[in-house]
Amino acid sequence: MDILEFNAPVNKSKVFEDMIQQSTDAIIYTNPDFTINFVNRTAEEMFGWTLLEIKGEPITILHDQELTSEQKKEMFSNLYSGKPHEIEDIRKRKDGSTFYCQIKISPLFTEKSRIYGYLGIIRDITEEKQNEDSLVKEIDLLTGLIGTARVIVAVLDRQGKIVYCNPHMEKISGYELKEVKGEDWISRFIPDREKERIKSVFKKAISGHPNEGNVNPIVTKEGNEVIVDWYDTALKDNEGEVTGLLAIGNDITQRVEAEEKLKTIYENMPGGVLMTGQDYIIKDVNYRTCEITGYKREELVGQLCDIVCPKGSASNQCPIWEDGKKEFRGMDTTIKCKNGRKNPILKNAQEITIKGDTYILEMFQDISERKTAEENAIEAKRTAEKANQAKSEFLASMSHELRTPLNSIIGFSDILSKEIQGKLNDPQKKYVSNIAKSGNHLLSLINDILDLSKIEAGQKQLEYSSFDLHEVLDEISILIKPLTSKKRIDLQMDLPPEDITVYADKKKFKQVMYNLLSNASKFTSDKGTITIIANQEKDKLKVAVSDTGIGMPEEDQAKIFEPFQQVKSAKSSEHKGTGLGLSLVRELVEMHGGQVGLKSEVGKGSTFTFTIPDKPTDN
C-alpha cells in the first residue's frame, strides 16, 4: 500500500509541496534552458529573492561570476550522461553579498529519457568555510615551525576532512596535499579493521579531550601500512569554539618491527630467559622458561624468584644484588620445577637498565641430558678402565708364565741344533731350526705384549738418567747391523757435530730406536737407505728415522700405531712381525711426555719422528 494512502483526504501533491517547502536545503527547479521555474522558501531566504521576482530569470542571476569553459564542459558532461554534478562554489544574494555553498545539480528525465529540467539542491557552508579559513590561518602560523619537521602533522576539520598535512606526511603517505585535501581522513588513510576505533578516538579528541599514545597504522598510496604513534588535540578559535583537530605523529614502524623481531627471538630462544627486579620479584619470563620449569607464565610473573631459585630469595644471597657483581657467566647450578624436581642448568646473568630501573636478566640452558650423558660416560669410562686394567694384569701375568716354558723350548732346540747329544740328519736339522725360529718369534711377541701390558697396568716406570745421544745411537747401529747387512742397507746418520745430552730412560730410548730401525729394515728393499736425523729444538729433542722402503697409503697411517696393526699389501705380506713394535714406540714416547709422527708415501718410503722433552713430565 502506498504510504500516502493512510489518510485518504490528504492530497499527495500537497504533501510533496510541504516536504519541499520545509527542507533545510535550498531547492531550485529550472527549465531545460536553465531559466528558473520554482524555488522553495529556504531558497528565498538564502538568496533574498522571492519566487515571483526571479521566476523566468536565468539561473546565472544567482552566480557570482560566469562559469569557465572548462567548468561548463565538466558540468554538461555529467548532466548529459545522467550523473549529478556536485561542486562547492560562491553564490550571490539579492543584496550583492556572497556566500559559500555546496551544490548538487541533477537532470530530470521524461519517460522517454528526455531532459525536461534540472533540480538544484544548495546548502550554505559559509560557517564551515570560515572554520576552515581559521584553520588555514593557524596552519600558516604553524607551517614555518612544522613544515620541515620530521614528524607527521595533519589538520582535520570538525567533520574529519583533511585540511592540511605537512611535507613529511606527504613523504610517508605518498600523497600530495592537493590529492587528499577535503577527503575524509578515516576513509582515506585508516585500514578497515581500525576504522571504528579511530572514529571513537576522533570524537573524543574533537570534544576537547587530548589523546596521547594512540598507535594506529595509516595506509600509504602504494597500499603499505606505516605504524604511527599519535598525539591529537582540538584546535579552537578566539571564542573557544572547536574548529578542527591537530594530529602529530611519529613513524614507529621500524621500532615496532624491531620489537616484534626481538619478541619472536625472545620467545623462541633455545634457553630460558627470566627477568627479576631488585625486589626479587619476577618481572617476565619467556616460553622456554615455562617449558623447563613446568610453570605457566602467569604462575611465575609477580612471584618471588625463590619459586625457581634453589637458594631462595629469602636468603638475600643473590650474587649480583648482594655481592655487587654486574654479571656472572657459566654458573653450573639447578632450577626448581613445579613438580619439585631440580633440573641442572648452566646460567649466565647480567645487570640491565630499562627506563631507569635496574633488573637482572638471567639466561640458562637445561643441561639435564648433558649431565646424564656425562655421568653415563664417566661410569662407562670407569668400567672400561677396570676391564682394561684386568686385561693388562691378566696379559702381564700370562706373558710371564709363558716365558718359562718358551725359554726351555728355545734352549733345548739350541742344544739339539748344536748336535751335542748326537748327529741330526737334514730333515731333523730343518725341524729343529723351525722350532727355534718359532720359539724366538713367540718370545718376542710375548715380550712386546708384556711391555705394553705393564705400561697400561701402570707397572712400567721410567728411570731417568743423562746420556750422550751419539754414544747411544752408535750402540743401536751395532745392534741393528745384522738386519741391515743382510739386505746391504746403507745406515746413515745426520747429527749435529756438538755433543747432545739426553735426559730420559736410556733403556727405553734404545728400545724406541731399535723398534723404529727394525721396522725400517723390514720394509726397505735391498741396497736401500735408512737415515737417522736428530737435532735439539728449544726444550725438546727431535729424532727422525727415514727409509726408502715401500711406504704406505694415507688411510693406513692413522692406525699403524695401534696394537697388532700392519699395513696390508703384497710386499708387506713378505715381512712377518708382531704388529706391536710401533705401538710400544708410541707408548714409551708418550710416557716421556713426547709425541710420535709419521709421513709416508707409497713407493717412496716413510719417515717416523718422535720428540723427547728436556724435562721429565708427570706421565
C-alpha positions in Angstrom: 0.0 0.0 0.0 1.3 3.5 -0.9 2.4 5.2 2.3 0.4 8.3 1.4 -2.9 6.4 1.3 -3.1 6.1 5.1 -5.3 9.3 5.1 -7.4 9.5 2.0 -8.5 13.1 2.3 -4.8 14.3 2.2 -3.7 15.4 -1.3 -0.3 13.8 -2.4 0.7 17.0 -4.2 0.2 18.9 -1.0 2.4 16.5 0.9 5.2 16.8 -1.6 4.9 20.6 -1.7 5.1 20.7 2.1 8.2 18.5 2.1 9.9 20.7 -0.4 9.0 23.9 1.5 10.1 22.5 4.8 13.5 21.3 3.5 16.5 22.9 5.3 18.3 23.0 1.9 17.5 25.4 -0.9 15.7 23.7 -3.8 15.6 25.3 -7.2 13.9 23.8 -10.3 14.9 25.1 -13.7 13.6 24.6 -17.2 15.9 22.8 -19.8 17.2 26.2 -20.8 18.2 26.9 -17.2 15.6 29.6 -16.5 14.2 29.4 -13.0 10.8 27.7 -12.7 10.5 27.2 -9.0 12.3 27.9 -5.7 11.3 26.8 -2.2 11.1 29.1 0.9 14.6 28.1 2.1 16.0 29.3 -1.3 14.1 32.6 -1.0 15.6 33.1 2.5 19.0 32.1 1.4 19.2 34.3 -1.7 16.8 37.2 -0.7 14.6 36.8 -3.9 11.0 35.7 -3.9 9.8 33.2 -6.5 7.7 35.9 -8.2 10.8 38.1 -8.6 13.1 35.5 -10.2 10.7 33.1 -11.9 11.7 33.0 -15.6 15.1 34.6 -14.9 18.3 32.7 -16.0 20.0 30.8 -13.2 23.1 33.0 -13.6 21.2 35.7 -11.7 22.4 33.8 -8.6 26.0 33.4 -9.8 28.9 35.5 -8.5 30.7 35.1 -11.8 30.4 33.3 -15.1 31.5 29.7 -15.4 34.7 29.0 -17.3 34.5 26.9 -20.5 36.2 24.0 -18.5 33.6 24.2 -15.8 30.8 24.2 -18.3 32.3 21.2 -20.1 32.6 19.2 -16.9 29.1 20.1 -15.8 27.3 19.2 -19.1 29.4 16.1 -19.4 28.0 14.8 -16.1 24.4 16.0 -16.7 24.0 14.6 -20.2 25.3 11.3 -19.1 22.7 11.2 -16.4 25.0 11.9 -13.4 24.5 14.6 -10.8 27.0 17.4 -10.8 28.4 18.3 -7.4 30.5 21.4 -6.7 31.5 23.8 -3.9 31.2 27.4 -5.1 30.3 31.0 -4.2 26.7 32.3 -4.9 25.3 35.8 -4.9 22.3 37.2 -2.9 19.9 39.9 -4.0 21.8 42.5 -1.9 25.0 41.6 -3.7 26.6 39.7 -0.8 28.1 36.3 -1.4 28.3 33.1 0.5 29.9 29.6 0.2 27.6 26.8 -0.7 27.6 23.1 -1.6 25.6 22.5 -4.8 24.2 19.3 -6.3 22.6 19.6 -9.8 20.6 16.6 -11.1 18.9 16.2 -14.6 15.2 15.4 -14.7 14.1 12.9 -17.4 10.8 12.1 -19.1 9.7 8.5 -19.5 11.3 8.7 -23.0 14.6 9.7 -21.4 14.5 13.3 -22.5 15.6 16.1 -20.1 12.7 18.3 -19.1 14.5 20.3 -16.4 17.1 20.4 -13.7 16.9 20.2 -9.9 19.4 22.0 -7.8 19.9 21.4 -4.1 22.0 24.0 -2.3 23.4 24.0 1.2 25.0 27.0 2.9 28.5 26.0 4.1 29.7 29.5 4.9 30.3 28.7 8.6 32.3 25.6 7.7 34.4 27.6 5.3 35.0 30.2 7.9 36.2 27.5 10.3 38.4 26.1 7.5 39.8 29.6 6.9 40.5 29.9 10.6 42.3 26.6 10.5 44.3 27.7 7.4 45.4 30.8 9.3 46.5 28.6 12.2 48.3 26.3 9.7 50.0 29.3 8.1 51.4 30.2 11.6 52.5 26.6 12.2 53.9 25.9 8.8 57.2 27.7 9.5 57.7 25.5 12.6 56.4 22.1 11.4 56.6 22.3 7.6 60.1 20.7 7.6 59.8 18.8 10.9 60.5 15.1 10.8 57.1 14.4 12.4 53.8 13.7 10.8 51.4 16.7 11.0 47.8 16.6 9.9 45.0 19.1 10.4 41.4 18.0 10.1 38.1 19.9 10.3 35.3 19.1 12.6 33.9 16.5 10.2 37.3 14.7 9.9 38.1 16.0 6.5 41.7 16.8 5.6 42.6 20.4 5.7 46.4 20.2 5.8 49.3 17.8 6.0 53.0 18.7 6.2 55.7 17.6 3.7 56.8 14.7 6.0 53.3 13.3 5.9 53.3 13.6 2.1 56.6 11.7 2.0 55.4 9.0 4.4 52.0 8.5 2.7 53.0 9.0 -0.9 50.1 11.5 -1.4 50.5 15.2 -2.0 48.2 17.5 -0.1 46.3 18.6 -3.2 45.4 14.9 -3.8 43.7 14.3 -0.5 42.6 17.8 0.7 38.9 17.8 1.5 38.8 13.9 1.8 37.7 12.1 4.9 40.8 11.1 6.9 39.4 7.8 8.1 38.2 6.7 4.7 41.5 7.6 3.0 44.1 6.5 5.5 42.8 4.1 8.1 42.6 0.4 7.4 39.1 -1.2 7.7 40.0 -3.1 10.9 40.8 0.1 12.7 38.0 2.4 11.4 35.5 2.1 14.2 38.1 2.5 16.9 39.6 5.6 15.2 36.1 7.2 14.8 35.7 6.9 18.6 39.2 8.4 19.2 38.4 11.3 16.8 35.1 12.1 18.6 36.9 12.1 21.9 39.7 14.4 20.7 37.4 16.8 18.9 35.2 17.1 22.0 38.2 18.7 23.8 40.0 15.7 25.3 43.6 15.4 24.0 44.6 11.9 23.1 48.2 10.8 23.7 49.7 7.4 22.8 47.2 6.3 20.2 49.0 3.9 17.9 47.5 3.0 14.6 48.6 2.4 11.1 47.9 4.5 8.1 47.7 3.1 4.6 50.1 4.6 2.0 49.4 5.3 -1.6 51.2 2.1 -2.5 48.9 0.1 -0.1 51.6 -0.4 2.6 51.0 0.3 6.2 53.0 2.7 8.3 52.6 2.5 12.1 52.3 5.9 13.8 52.2 7.0 17.4 49.8 10.0 17.5 49.1 12.9 19.8 45.7 14.5 19.0 44.3 17.8 20.3 41.4 20.0 19.3 42.0 23.4 17.6 39.9 26.4 18.9 39.2 29.9 17.6 39.4 33.1 19.6 35.9 32.5 21.1 36.9 29.0 22.3 34.9 27.2 19.6 36.4 24.0 18.3 37.4 24.4 14.7 39.2 21.2 14.0 41.8 18.7 15.1 45.6 18.8 15.1 47.3 15.4 14.9 51.0 15.0 15.4 52.6 11.6 14.9 55.9 9.7 14.8 56.6 6.9 12.4 57.4 3.9 14.7 57.2 1.2 12.0 60.8 0.2 12.3 60.7 0.3 16.1 57.5 -1.9 16.2 59.1 -4.3 13.6 62.3 -4.4 15.7 60.2 -5.1 18.9 58.3 -7.8 17.1 61.6 -9.4 15.9 63.0 -9.2 19.4 59.8 -10.6 20.9 60.0 -13.5 18.4 63.6 -14.2 19.2 62.9 -13.8 23.0 60.1 -16.3 22.9 61.9 -18.8 20.7 65.3 -18.8 22.3 66.6 -22.3 22.9 67.3 -21.4 26.6 65.2 -19.9 29.3 65.1 -16.2 30.0 64.0 -14.7 33.3 64.0 -11.0 34.4 64.0 -10.1 38.1 63.7 -6.8 39.8 65.7 -5.5 42.9 62.7 -6.6 45.0 63.4 -10.2 43.9 60.0 -10.2 42.1 60.0 -12.0 38.7 59.0 -9.4 36.0 59.0 -11.5 32.9 59.9 -15.0 31.5 60.0 -16.5 28.1 58.2 -19.6 26.8 61.3 -21.8 27.2 61.4 -21.0 30.9 57.9 -22.3 31.2 58.8 -25.5 29.3 61.8 -26.1 31.6 60.1 -25.4 34.9 56.6 -26.6 34.1 55.0 -23.4 35.3 52.7 -21.1 33.3 53.8 -17.5 32.7 51.1 -16.2 35.0 52.3 -18.5 37.7 55.8 -17.0 37.6 55.4 -13.3 36.8 54.8 -11.4 40.0 56.2 -14.1 42.3 59.4 -14.0 44.4 62.3 -15.6 42.5 62.7 -18.3 45.1 59.9 -20.1 43.3 62.6 -21.3 40.9 65.8 -20.4 42.8 67.3 -23.4 44.7 68.8 -21.0 47.3 65.6 -18.9 47.7 65.3 -15.2 47.6 64.5 -15.1 51.3 68.2 -15.8 51.9 69.2 -12.5 50.3 72.1 -14.2 48.7 71.7 -13.1 45.1 75.3 -12.8 43.8 74.5 -9.7 41.8 72.3 -7.7 44.2 74.1 -8.7 47.4 77.7 -9.1 46.2 77.7 -6.0 43.9 78.5 -8.0 40.8 77.5 -6.8 37.4 77.3 -10.2 35.8 78.4 -13.8 36.1 79.0 -16.5 33.4 78.7 -20.2 33.2 77.3 -20.9 36.7 76.6 -24.6 36.9 73.5 -24.8 39.2 69.9 -26.0 39.3 66.4 -24.6 38.9 63.4 -25.7 40.9 60.5 -27.1 38.8 56.8 -27.2 39.5 56.9 -30.9 40.1 59.6 -30.5 42.8 62.5 -31.7 40.7 65.7 -29.7 40.5 66.9 -29.6 36.9 70.6 -28.9 36.3 71.2 -25.7 34.3 74.1 -23.6 33.0 73.3 -20.0 33.9 74.5 -16.5 32.8 73.2 -13.3 34.4 73.6 -9.7 33.5 72.5 -6.4 35.2 70.4 -4.3 32.8 68.7 -1.0 32.9 65.3 -0.3 31.3 63.8 3.3 31.6 65.9 4.0 34.6 65.0 0.8 36.5 67.6 -1.9 37.2 66.9 -5.6 36.6 68.7 -8.9 36.5 68.4 -10.8 33.2 69.1 -14.5 33.6 69.7 -16.8 30.7 70.0 -20.5 31.2 70.3 -23.8 29.4 68.7 -27.0 30.6 71.7 -29.4 30.8 69.9 -32.4 32.2 70.6 -34.6 29.2 74.2 -33.5 29.1 74.6 -34.2 32.8 73.1 -37.7 32.3 75.4 -38.3 29.3 78.4 -37.2 31.3 77.5 -39.4 34.2 77.0 -42.3 31.9 80.3 -41.6 30.1 82.1 -41.4 33.4 80.6 -44.7 34.5 81.4 -46.3 31.1 85.0 -44.9 31.3 85.3 -46.3 34.9 84.0 -49.7 33.8 86.3 -49.7 30.7 89.3 -48.8 32.8 88.6 -51.6 35.2 88.2 -54.0 32.3 91.4 -52.7 30.7 93.3 -52.9 33.9 92.1 -56.5 34.4 93.1 -57.4 30.9 96.5 -55.8 31.2 97.1 -57.6 34.6 96.0 -60.8 33.0 98.2 -60.4 30.0 101.2 -59.4 32.1 100.7 -62.5 34.3 100.1 -64.9 31.4 103.1 -63.5 29.5 105.3 -64.0 32.4 104.1 -67.6 32.9 104.6 -68.4 29.2 108.2 -67.2 29.2 109.5 -70.2 31.3 108.3 -73.0 29.0 109.3 -71.0 25.9 112.8 -70.5 27.3 113.0 -74.3 27.8 111.8 -74.9 24.2 114.3 -72.4 22.8 117.2 -73.7 25.0 116.6 -77.4 24.1 116.2 -76.6 20.4 119.7 -74.8 20.6 121.2 -77.9 22.2 119.7 -80.2 19.5 120.9 -77.9 16.7 124.5 -78.0 18.1 124.3 -81.8 17.9 125.8 -82.2 21.4 123.8 -85.4 22.0 124.3 -86.8 18.5 124.2 -86.0 14.9 121.0 -84.9 13.2 120.0 -85.7 9.6 119.0 -82.8 7.3 115.2 -83.1 7.9 115.8 -83.1 11.7 118.1 -80.1 11.4 115.3 -78.3 9.5 112.7 -79.2 12.1 114.9 -78.1 15.0 115.6 -74.8 13.2 111.9 -74.1 12.7 111.3 -74.8 16.4 114.0 -72.3 17.4 112.6 -69.6 14.9 109.0 -70.1 16.0 110.0 -70.1 19.7 112.0 -66.9 19.3 109.2 -65.2 17.4 106.7 -66.2 20.1 109.1 -65.0 22.8 109.4 -61.6 21.0 105.7 -61.3 20.8 105.2 -62.2 24.5 107.9 -59.7 25.5 106.1 -56.9 23.5 102.7 -57.9 25.0 104.3 -57.9 28.4 105.8 -54.5 27.9 102.5 -53.0 26.6 100.5 -54.7 29.4 102.9 -53.3 32.1 102.6 -49.8 30.7 98.8 -50.0 30.6 98.6 -51.6 34.0 100.9 -48.8 35.4 103.6 -51.2 36.3 106.1 -49.7 33.9 108.1 -46.9 35.4 110.7 -44.6 33.8 114.2 -44.5 35.2 115.6 -41.1 34.1 119.3 -40.5 33.5 121.5 -38.3 31.4 123.3 -39.8 28.5 125.1 -38.8 25.3 123.0 -39.1 22.1 125.9 -40.0 19.8 127.0 -42.8 22.1 123.5 -44.4 22.3 123.0 -44.2 18.5 126.3 -45.9 17.9 125.3 -48.7 20.2 121.9 -49.1 18.4 123.6 -49.1 14.9 125.7 -52.1 16.1 122.6 -53.9 17.4 120.7 -53.3 14.1 123.7 -54.2 11.8 122.7 -57.9 11.4 119.4 -56.8 9.9 120.8 -54.0 7.6 123.9 -56.0 6.5 121.7 -58.9 5.4 120.0 -56.6 2.8 123.0 -54.4 2.2 121.1 -51.4 3.5 123.1 -48.2 4.0 122.5 -46.8 7.5 123.4 -43.1 7.7 123.3 -40.6 10.5 122.7 -36.8 10.2 123.6 -35.5 13.6 124.9 -32.1 14.9 128.6 -32.1 15.5 128.4 -31.0 19.1 127.5 -33.3 21.9 123.8 -33.7 22.8 122.9 -34.8 26.3 119.5 -36.5 26.6 117.6 -36.8 29.9 115.4 -39.8 29.6 115.0 -43.5 30.4 118.1 -44.8 28.4 116.9 -48.4 28.1 113.5 -47.4 26.8 115.1 -44.7 24.5 117.2 -47.5 23.0 114.1 -49.7 22.7 112.3 -47.0 20.8 115.2 -46.5 18.4 115.7 -50.3 17.9 112.0 -50.8 17.1 112.0 -47.9 14.6 115.2 -49.1 12.8 113.9 -52.7 12.9 110.7 -51.6 11.3 112.5 -49.6 8.6 114.8 -52.5 7.8 111.9 -54.8 7.3 110.3 -52.6 4.7 113.3 -51.3 2.9 114.4 -53.2 -0.2 117.9 -54.4 -0.8 120.6 -51.7 -1.2 118.2 -49.1 0.2 119.0 -46.4 2.7 117.9 -45.7 6.3 118.8 -42.3 7.8 118.8 -41.2 11.4 118.3 -37.4 11.8 118.5 -35.8 15.3 118.6 -32.2 16.5 117.8 -30.1 19.6 114.7 -27.8 19.2 114.1 -25.3 22.1 113.1 -27.5 25.0 113.0 -30.9 23.3 115.0 -33.4 21.3 113.6 -34.4 17.9 114.6 -37.6 16.2 113.6 -38.9 12.8 114.1 -42.3 11.1 113.7 -42.1 7.4 113.8 -45.0 4.9 113.5 -45.6 1.2 111.1 -48.5 1.7 107.6 -49.4 0.3 105.8 -46.6 2.1 102.1 -46.8 3.0 98.8 -45.2 1.9 97.4 -42.3 3.9 94.4 -44.3 5.2 96.7 -46.8 6.9 98.9 -44.2 8.6 96.3 -43.4 11.3 96.1 -47.0 12.6 99.7 -48.1 12.2 100.5 -47.3 15.9 97.6 -49.4 17.1 98.4 -52.9 18.6 98.6 -55.8 16.1 98.1 -53.4 13.1 100.2 -53.9 10.0 100.0 -52.4 6.5 98.2 -54.9 4.2 99.9 -55.1 0.8 101.5 -57.6 -1.5 105.0 -56.5 -0.4 104.3 -56.2 3.3 102.9 -59.7 3.5 106.5 -60.9 2.9 107.6 -59.3 6.3 106.4 -61.1 9.4 106.1 -59.2 12.7 104.0 -59.0 15.8 102.4 -55.6 15.0 103.3 -54.4 18.4 106.7 -52.6 17.8 105.3 -49.3 16.7 102.6 -49.4 19.5 105.4 -49.8 22.0 107.2 -46.8 20.4 104.2 -44.6 20.9 103.6 -45.7 24.5 107.2 -45.3 25.5 107.5 -41.9 23.9 104.2 -40.6 25.4 105.4 -41.9 28.8 108.2 -39.4 28.4 105.7 -36.6 27.5 106.7 -36.7 23.8 104.8 -37.2 20.6 105.2 -39.6 17.6 104.6 -38.6 14.0 104.6 -40.2 10.5 104.9 -39.1 6.9 104.8 -41.7 4.2 104.2 -42.1 0.5 103.6 -45.3 -1.3 106.8 -46.4 -3.2 108.9 -43.5 -1.8 109.4 -44.6 1.8 108.4 -43.4 5.3 109.7 -41.0 8.0 108.9 -41.7 11.6 109.6 -38.9 14.1 109.4 -38.6 17.9 110.2 -35.9 20.4 111.5 -36.2 24.0 111.2 -33.1 26.3 114.3 -31.9 28.2 112.5 -32.2 31.5 110.5 -35.2 32.8 106.7 -34.9 32.9 104.1 -36.2 35.3 103.5 -39.0 32.9 
